[in-house]
Amino acid sequence: MSAPGQTEYCPSCQAPNSAQARYCRECGRELDPERFAAPVIIDDPEPQKQRWRPGKGLIIGLVALLALCGAGGAYLLTRGDEKPKAVAAPPPPPQAPPPTAKPAQPTANSPVGVIRTHWRAIAAGDFDKAYGLFSKEYKAKTAKDRWVGDHEDFAPKVGIGVIRRVQSLPGSQAFVFADIYSRDTGSRGDDKVCVRFVGKVRVVRQGGRWRYWADGPGDTFVSKGALQSSDKRCKPLFA
Protein backbone atom coordinates (compact mmCIF):
# COMPACT_ATOMS: atom_id res chain seq x y z
CA MET A 1 0.00 0.00 0.00
CA SER A 2 1.49 3.43 -1.08
CA ALA A 3 1.84 6.36 1.31
CA PRO A 4 0.10 9.67 0.47
CA GLY A 5 2.08 11.93 -2.02
CA GLN A 6 3.80 8.99 -3.76
CA THR A 7 3.38 7.93 -7.38
CA GLU A 8 2.05 4.53 -8.22
CA TYR A 9 2.67 3.00 -11.68
CA CYS A 10 0.04 1.07 -13.56
CA PRO A 11 0.98 -2.60 -13.70
CA SER A 12 -0.42 -2.78 -17.22
CA CYS A 13 0.84 0.32 -19.13
CA GLN A 14 3.44 1.59 -16.66
CA ALA A 15 1.87 5.05 -16.68
CA PRO A 16 2.44 7.07 -13.49
CA ASN A 17 -0.65 7.61 -11.29
CA SER A 18 -1.37 9.28 -7.99
CA ALA A 19 -1.08 7.02 -4.99
CA GLN A 20 -4.74 7.74 -4.10
CA ALA A 21 -5.99 6.87 -7.64
CA ARG A 22 -7.98 3.69 -7.95
CA TYR A 23 -7.86 3.39 -11.78
CA CYS A 24 -5.03 4.14 -14.27
CA ARG A 25 -5.46 7.45 -16.01
CA GLU A 26 -4.08 6.04 -19.23
CA CYS A 27 -5.58 2.59 -19.65
CA GLY A 28 -8.26 2.62 -16.97
CA ARG A 29 -7.13 -0.54 -15.20
CA GLU A 30 -7.77 -0.85 -11.50
CA LEU A 31 -4.46 -0.16 -9.87
CA ASP A 32 -4.77 -2.00 -6.50
CA PRO A 33 -7.97 -4.10 -6.21
CA GLU A 34 -7.16 -5.30 -2.70
CA ARG A 35 -6.86 -1.75 -1.33
CA PHE A 36 -10.35 -0.80 -2.35
CA ALA A 37 -11.95 -4.17 -1.68
CA ALA A 38 -14.92 -4.05 0.75
CA PRO A 39 -14.37 -5.81 4.08
CA VAL A 40 -15.84 -9.33 4.25
CA ILE A 41 -18.35 -9.84 7.08
CA ILE A 42 -18.99 -13.44 8.10
CA ASP A 43 -22.48 -13.99 9.61
CA ASP A 44 -22.62 -16.30 12.66
CA PRO A 45 -25.80 -18.37 12.25
CA GLU A 46 -25.86 -19.06 16.01
CA PRO A 47 -24.60 -16.11 17.97
CA GLN A 48 -22.90 -17.06 21.19
CA LYS A 49 -25.36 -17.06 24.03
CA GLN A 50 -24.54 -15.16 27.15
CA ARG A 51 -23.84 -17.64 29.97
CA TRP A 52 -25.84 -17.01 33.18
CA ARG A 53 -24.00 -17.32 36.41
CA PRO A 54 -25.82 -17.29 39.77
CA GLY A 55 -24.95 -14.57 42.21
CA LYS A 56 -23.28 -15.19 45.52
CA GLY A 57 -26.39 -14.21 47.53
CA LEU A 58 -28.55 -16.72 45.69
CA ILE A 59 -26.09 -19.54 46.35
CA ILE A 60 -26.05 -18.73 50.08
CA GLY A 61 -29.87 -18.71 50.17
CA LEU A 62 -30.09 -22.13 48.49
CA VAL A 63 -27.58 -23.61 50.93
CA ALA A 64 -29.55 -22.25 53.89
CA LEU A 65 -32.83 -23.65 52.49
CA LEU A 66 -31.31 -27.11 52.01
CA ALA A 67 -29.95 -27.06 55.56
CA LEU A 68 -33.37 -26.10 56.94
CA CYS A 69 -35.11 -28.90 55.00
CA GLY A 70 -32.58 -31.43 56.28
CA ALA A 71 -33.10 -30.36 59.89
CA GLY A 72 -36.90 -30.58 59.49
CA GLY A 73 -36.69 -34.08 58.01
CA ALA A 74 -34.48 -35.30 60.84
CA TYR A 75 -36.94 -33.88 63.41
CA LEU A 76 -39.87 -35.65 61.76
CA LEU A 77 -37.98 -38.95 61.71
CA THR A 78 -37.22 -38.73 65.43
CA ARG A 79 -40.81 -37.71 66.22
CA GLY A 80 -42.12 -40.68 64.26
CA ASP A 81 -40.72 -43.07 66.89
CA GLU A 82 -42.53 -41.33 69.72
CA LYS A 83 -45.98 -42.49 70.75
CA PRO A 84 -48.63 -39.79 70.78
CA LYS A 85 -49.41 -38.59 74.24
CA ALA A 86 -52.90 -39.39 75.44
CA VAL A 87 -55.02 -36.32 75.88
CA ALA A 88 -57.05 -36.44 79.06
CA ALA A 89 -60.76 -36.30 78.37
CA PRO A 90 -62.57 -33.38 79.97
CA PRO A 91 -64.52 -34.32 83.10
CA PRO A 92 -68.19 -35.03 82.47
CA PRO A 93 -70.59 -32.29 83.42
CA PRO A 94 -72.14 -32.68 86.86
CA GLN A 95 -75.38 -34.56 86.75
CA ALA A 96 -78.40 -33.82 88.81
CA PRO A 97 -79.09 -36.46 91.45
CA PRO A 98 -81.82 -38.87 90.42
CA PRO A 99 -85.21 -38.13 91.89
CA THR A 100 -85.92 -39.97 95.07
CA ALA A 101 -88.03 -42.95 94.21
CA LYS A 102 -91.19 -43.34 96.18
CA PRO A 103 -91.43 -46.63 98.03
CA ALA A 104 -93.34 -49.16 96.01
CA GLN A 105 -96.86 -49.71 97.22
CA PRO A 106 -97.77 -53.33 97.92
CA THR A 107 -100.02 -54.90 95.33
CA ALA A 108 -103.32 -56.52 96.26
CA ASN A 109 -101.78 -59.93 95.61
CA SER A 110 -99.11 -59.73 98.32
CA PRO A 111 -98.93 -60.55 102.05
CA VAL A 112 -99.58 -56.92 103.01
CA GLY A 113 -102.00 -56.29 100.15
CA VAL A 114 -104.37 -59.13 101.03
CA ILE A 115 -104.65 -57.96 104.67
CA ARG A 116 -105.31 -54.35 103.65
CA THR A 117 -107.88 -55.40 101.05
CA HIS A 118 -109.66 -57.73 103.51
CA TRP A 119 -110.03 -55.16 106.30
CA ARG A 120 -110.97 -52.35 103.91
CA ALA A 121 -113.71 -54.53 102.46
CA ILE A 122 -115.08 -55.04 106.00
CA ALA A 123 -114.94 -51.28 106.66
CA ALA A 124 -116.85 -50.66 103.42
CA GLY A 125 -119.47 -53.31 104.26
CA ASP A 126 -118.41 -55.57 101.34
CA PHE A 127 -118.47 -58.78 103.38
CA ASP A 128 -118.64 -61.09 100.36
CA LYS A 129 -115.33 -59.70 99.11
CA ALA A 130 -113.78 -59.91 102.57
CA TYR A 131 -114.85 -63.55 102.99
CA GLY A 132 -113.53 -64.45 99.53
CA LEU A 133 -110.00 -63.52 100.66
CA PHE A 134 -109.90 -66.15 103.42
CA SER A 135 -107.80 -69.31 103.12
CA LYS A 136 -109.43 -72.62 102.26
CA GLU A 137 -108.67 -73.82 105.80
CA TYR A 138 -110.75 -71.03 107.34
CA LYS A 139 -113.56 -71.46 104.82
CA ALA A 140 -113.66 -75.20 105.59
CA LYS A 141 -114.56 -74.54 109.24
CA THR A 142 -116.54 -71.29 108.89
CA ALA A 143 -119.51 -71.06 106.54
CA LYS A 144 -119.88 -67.90 104.51
CA ASP A 145 -123.47 -67.17 105.59
CA ARG A 146 -122.60 -67.45 109.24
CA TRP A 147 -119.54 -65.21 108.97
CA VAL A 148 -121.31 -62.59 106.87
CA GLY A 149 -124.33 -62.62 109.18
CA ASP A 150 -122.21 -62.08 112.27
CA HIS A 151 -120.40 -59.12 110.74
CA GLU A 152 -123.54 -57.54 109.34
CA ASP A 153 -125.10 -57.62 112.82
CA PHE A 154 -122.12 -56.01 114.51
CA ALA A 155 -121.27 -53.75 111.56
CA PRO A 156 -117.73 -52.99 112.73
CA LYS A 157 -115.38 -50.60 111.03
CA VAL A 158 -111.78 -51.71 110.83
CA GLY A 159 -108.73 -49.66 109.91
CA ILE A 160 -105.10 -50.66 109.71
CA GLY A 161 -102.93 -48.33 111.70
CA VAL A 162 -99.40 -49.49 110.90
CA ILE A 163 -97.96 -52.49 109.07
CA ARG A 164 -94.90 -53.22 111.15
CA ARG A 165 -93.16 -55.87 109.11
CA VAL A 166 -93.56 -59.12 107.16
CA GLN A 167 -91.90 -62.37 108.20
CA SER A 168 -91.55 -65.03 105.51
CA LEU A 169 -92.35 -68.62 106.49
CA PRO A 170 -91.74 -71.97 104.78
CA GLY A 171 -94.40 -73.33 102.45
CA SER A 172 -95.42 -70.00 100.80
CA GLN A 173 -96.62 -68.52 104.07
CA ALA A 174 -95.85 -65.34 106.01
CA PHE A 175 -96.72 -63.41 109.15
CA VAL A 176 -97.89 -59.80 108.81
CA PHE A 177 -97.26 -57.76 111.97
CA ALA A 178 -99.68 -54.83 112.31
CA ASP A 179 -101.62 -52.50 114.58
CA ILE A 180 -105.39 -52.55 113.99
CA TYR A 181 -108.00 -50.05 115.13
CA SER A 182 -111.57 -51.33 115.21
CA ARG A 183 -114.80 -49.46 115.89
CA ASP A 184 -116.96 -52.20 117.37
CA THR A 185 -120.42 -50.71 117.89
CA GLY A 186 -122.17 -54.04 118.23
CA SER A 187 -120.40 -55.35 121.30
CA ARG A 188 -120.04 -52.11 123.24
CA GLY A 189 -122.88 -50.01 121.95
CA ASP A 190 -120.62 -46.97 122.10
CA ASP A 191 -119.96 -45.10 118.87
CA LYS A 192 -117.28 -42.99 120.51
CA VAL A 193 -114.81 -45.75 121.27
CA CYS A 194 -112.37 -47.70 119.13
CA VAL A 195 -110.16 -50.57 120.20
CA ARG A 196 -106.50 -51.00 119.34
CA PHE A 197 -105.26 -54.50 118.57
CA VAL A 198 -101.60 -55.42 118.19
CA GLY A 199 -100.27 -58.68 116.83
CA LYS A 200 -99.74 -60.75 113.75
CA VAL A 201 -101.83 -62.68 111.27
CA ARG A 202 -100.83 -65.54 109.01
CA VAL A 203 -101.21 -65.38 105.23
CA VAL A 204 -100.72 -68.23 102.78
CA ARG A 205 -100.33 -68.45 99.01
CA GLN A 206 -102.97 -70.70 97.46
CA GLY A 207 -103.91 -71.03 93.80
CA GLY A 208 -101.48 -68.29 92.79
CA ARG A 209 -102.95 -65.73 95.25
CA TRP A 210 -102.20 -64.66 98.80
CA ARG A 211 -105.05 -65.33 101.25
CA TYR A 212 -105.82 -64.44 104.86
CA TRP A 213 -105.52 -67.52 107.06
CA ALA A 214 -107.76 -66.27 109.86
CA ASP A 215 -107.26 -67.98 113.21
CA GLY A 216 -104.25 -69.73 111.70
CA PRO A 217 -101.40 -71.25 113.70
CA GLY A 218 -99.46 -68.53 115.47
CA ASP A 219 -102.04 -65.75 115.06
CA THR A 220 -101.84 -63.51 118.11
CA PHE A 221 -103.92 -60.34 118.11
CA VAL A 222 -104.51 -58.86 121.51
CA SER A 223 -106.41 -55.79 122.59
CA LYS A 224 -104.40 -52.86 123.86
CA GLY A 225 -107.37 -50.97 125.21
CA ALA A 226 -109.98 -48.53 124.02
CA LEU A 227 -109.21 -45.12 122.56
CA GLN A 228 -111.39 -42.06 122.32
CA SER A 229 -112.79 -41.13 118.95
CA SER A 230 -110.84 -37.86 119.13
CA ASP A 231 -107.59 -39.83 118.89
CA LYS A 232 -106.07 -39.24 115.45
CA ARG A 233 -105.60 -42.97 115.00
CA CYS A 234 -109.35 -43.52 115.34
CA LYS A 235 -110.68 -40.58 113.34
CA PRO A 236 -110.78 -42.47 110.01
CA LEU A 237 -113.18 -44.98 111.61
CA PHE A 238 -115.70 -42.26 112.46
CA ALA A 239 -115.53 -40.35 109.19
BELFENKA-V988075 format. One record per residue. N is the residue number from 0. RES is the residue in one small letter. SS is DSSP state (a for helix, b for strand, c for the rest). NEAR is the number of other C-alpha atoms within 10 Angstrom. Layout:
n=N res=RES ss=SS near=NEAR
n=N res=RES ss=SS near=NEAR
This chain:
n=0 res=m ss=c near=9
n=1 res=s ss=c near=12
n=2 res=a ss=c near=9
n=3 res=p ss=c near=9
n=4 res=g ss=c near=9
n=5 res=q ss=c near=11
n=6 res=t ss=b near=15
n=7 res=e ss=b near=20
n=8 res=y ss=b near=15
n=9 res=c ss=c near=20
n=10 res=p ss=c near=13
n=11 res=s ss=c near=13
n=12 res=c ss=c near=12
n=13 res=q ss=c near=12
n=14 res=a ss=c near=14
n=15 res=p ss=b near=14
n=16 res=n ss=b near=18
n=17 res=s ss=b near=16
n=18 res=a ss=c near=17
n=19 res=q ss=c near=15
n=20 res=a ss=c near=13
n=21 res=r ss=c near=16
n=22 res=y ss=b near=16
n=23 res=c ss=c near=22
n=24 res=r ss=c near=15
n=25 res=e ss=c near=13
n=26 res=c ss=c near=12
n=27 res=g ss=c near=12
n=28 res=r ss=c near=15
n=29 res=e ss=b near=16
n=30 res=l ss=c near=21
n=31 res=d ss=c near=18
n=32 res=p ss=c near=11
n=33 res=e ss=c near=10
n=34 res=r ss=c near=10
n=35 res=f ss=c near=10
n=36 res=a ss=c near=8
n=37 res=a ss=c near=8
n=38 res=p ss=c near=7
n=39 res=v ss=c near=6
n=40 res=i ss=c near=6
n=41 res=i ss=c near=6
n=42 res=d ss=c near=7
n=43 res=d ss=c near=7
n=44 res=p ss=c near=6
n=45 res=e ss=c near=6
n=46 res=p ss=c near=7
n=47 res=q ss=c near=7
n=48 res=k ss=c near=6
n=49 res=q ss=c near=6
n=50 res=r ss=c near=5
n=51 res=w ss=c near=6
n=52 res=r ss=c near=6
n=53 res=p ss=c near=7
n=54 res=g ss=c near=8
n=55 res=k ss=a near=8
n=56 res=g ss=a near=8
n=57 res=l ss=a near=10
n=58 res=i ss=a near=10
n=59 res=i ss=a near=10
n=60 res=g ss=a near=11
n=61 res=l ss=a near=11
n=62 res=v ss=a near=10
n=63 res=a ss=a near=12
n=64 res=l ss=a near=11
n=65 res=l ss=a near=11
n=66 res=a ss=a near=11
n=67 res=l ss=a near=11
n=68 res=c ss=a near=11
n=69 res=g ss=a near=11
n=70 res=a ss=a near=11
n=71 res=g ss=a near=11
n=72 res=g ss=a near=11
n=73 res=a ss=a near=11
n=74 res=y ss=a near=11
n=75 res=l ss=a near=10
n=76 res=l ss=a near=10
n=77 res=t ss=a near=9
n=78 res=r ss=a near=11
n=79 res=g ss=a near=10
n=80 res=d ss=c near=8
n=81 res=e ss=c near=8
n=82 res=k ss=c near=7
n=83 res=p ss=c near=8
n=84 res=k ss=c near=6
n=85 res=a ss=c near=6
n=86 res=v ss=c near=6
n=87 res=a ss=c near=6
n=88 res=a ss=c near=6
n=89 res=p ss=c near=6
n=90 res=p ss=c near=6
n=91 res=p ss=c near=6
n=92 res=p ss=c near=6
n=93 res=p ss=c near=6
n=94 res=q ss=c near=6
n=95 res=a ss=c near=6
n=96 res=p ss=c near=6
n=97 res=p ss=c near=6
n=98 res=p ss=c near=6
n=99 res=t ss=c near=6
n=100 res=a ss=c near=6
n=101 res=k ss=c near=6
n=102 res=p ss=c near=6
n=103 res=a ss=c near=6
n=104 res=q ss=c near=8
n=105 res=p ss=c near=12
n=106 res=t ss=c near=12
n=107 res=a ss=c near=15
n=108 res=n ss=c near=15
n=109 res=s ss=c near=16
n=110 res=p ss=a near=26
n=111 res=v ss=a near=23
n=112 res=g ss=a near=15
n=113 res=v ss=a near=23
n=114 res=i ss=a near=27
n=115 res=r ss=a near=17
n=116 res=t ss=a near=17
n=117 res=h ss=a near=22
n=118 res=w ss=a near=20
n=119 res=r ss=a near=19
n=120 res=a ss=a near=19
n=121 res=i ss=a near=22
n=122 res=a ss=a near=19
n=123 res=a ss=c near=13
n=124 res=g ss=c near=17
n=125 res=d ss=c near=15
n=126 res=f ss=a near=20
n=127 res=d ss=a near=14
n=128 res=k ss=a near=14
n=129 res=a ss=a near=21
n=130 res=y ss=a near=21
n=131 res=g ss=a near=14
n=132 res=l ss=c near=20
n=133 res=f ss=b near=20
n=134 res=s ss=c near=21
n=135 res=k ss=a near=15
n=136 res=e ss=a near=13
n=137 res=y ss=a near=15
n=138 res=k ss=a near=16
n=139 res=a ss=a near=9
n=140 res=k ss=a near=8
n=141 res=t ss=c near=12
n=142 res=a ss=c near=11
n=143 res=k ss=a near=15
n=144 res=d ss=a near=10
n=145 res=r ss=a near=10
n=146 res=w ss=a near=14
n=147 res=v ss=a near=17
n=148 res=g ss=a near=12
n=149 res=d ss=a near=11
n=150 res=h ss=a near=15
n=151 res=e ss=a near=15
n=152 res=d ss=a near=11
n=153 res=f ss=a near=15
n=154 res=a ss=c near=18
n=155 res=p ss=c near=20
n=156 res=k ss=b near=22
n=157 res=v ss=b near=23
n=158 res=g ss=b near=22
n=159 res=i ss=b near=18
n=160 res=g ss=b near=17
n=161 res=v ss=b near=13
n=162 res=i ss=b near=15
n=163 res=r ss=b near=12
n=164 res=r ss=b near=12
n=165 res=v ss=b near=16
n=166 res=q ss=b near=12
n=167 res=s ss=b near=14
n=168 res=l ss=b near=12
n=169 res=p ss=c near=7
n=170 res=g ss=c near=8
n=171 res=s ss=c near=11
n=172 res=q ss=b near=18
n=173 res=a ss=b near=21
n=174 res=f ss=b near=21
n=175 res=v ss=b near=21
n=176 res=f ss=b near=21
n=177 res=a ss=b near=20
n=178 res=d ss=b near=19
n=179 res=i ss=b near=25
n=180 res=y ss=b near=24
n=181 res=s ss=b near=22
n=182 res=r ss=b near=28
n=183 res=d ss=c near=20
n=184 res=t ss=a near=17
n=185 res=g ss=a near=14
n=186 res=s ss=a near=11
n=187 res=r ss=a near=12
n=188 res=g ss=c near=10
n=189 res=d ss=c near=11
n=190 res=d ss=c near=14
n=191 res=k ss=c near=17
n=192 res=v ss=b near=21
n=193 res=c ss=b near=29
n=194 res=v ss=b near=18
n=195 res=r ss=b near=21
n=196 res=f ss=b near=20
n=197 res=v ss=b near=17
n=198 res=g ss=b near=17
n=199 res=k ss=b near=23
n=200 res=v ss=b near=22
n=201 res=r ss=b near=26
n=202 res=v ss=b near=27
n=203 res=v ss=b near=24
n=204 res=r ss=b near=18
n=205 res=q ss=b near=12
n=206 res=g ss=c near=7
n=207 res=g ss=c near=7
n=208 res=r ss=b near=14
n=209 res=w ss=b near=24
n=210 res=r ss=b near=25
n=211 res=y ss=b near=26
n=212 res=w ss=b near=24
n=213 res=a ss=c near=16
n=214 res=d ss=c near=13
n=215 res=g ss=c near=15
n=216 res=p ss=c near=9
n=217 res=g ss=c near=11
n=218 res=d ss=c near=17
n=219 res=t ss=b near=14
n=220 res=f ss=b near=17
n=221 res=v ss=b near=13
n=222 res=s ss=b near=13
n=223 res=k ss=b near=13
n=224 res=g ss=b near=10
n=225 res=a ss=b near=15
n=226 res=l ss=b near=18
n=227 res=q ss=b near=14
n=228 res=s ss=c near=18
n=229 res=s ss=c near=12
n=230 res=d ss=c near=11
n=231 res=k ss=c near=10
n=232 res=r ss=c near=18
n=233 res=c ss=c near=24
n=234 res=k ss=a near=13
n=235 res=p ss=a near=16
n=236 res=l ss=a near=21
n=237 res=f ss=a near=13
n=238 res=a ss=c near=5
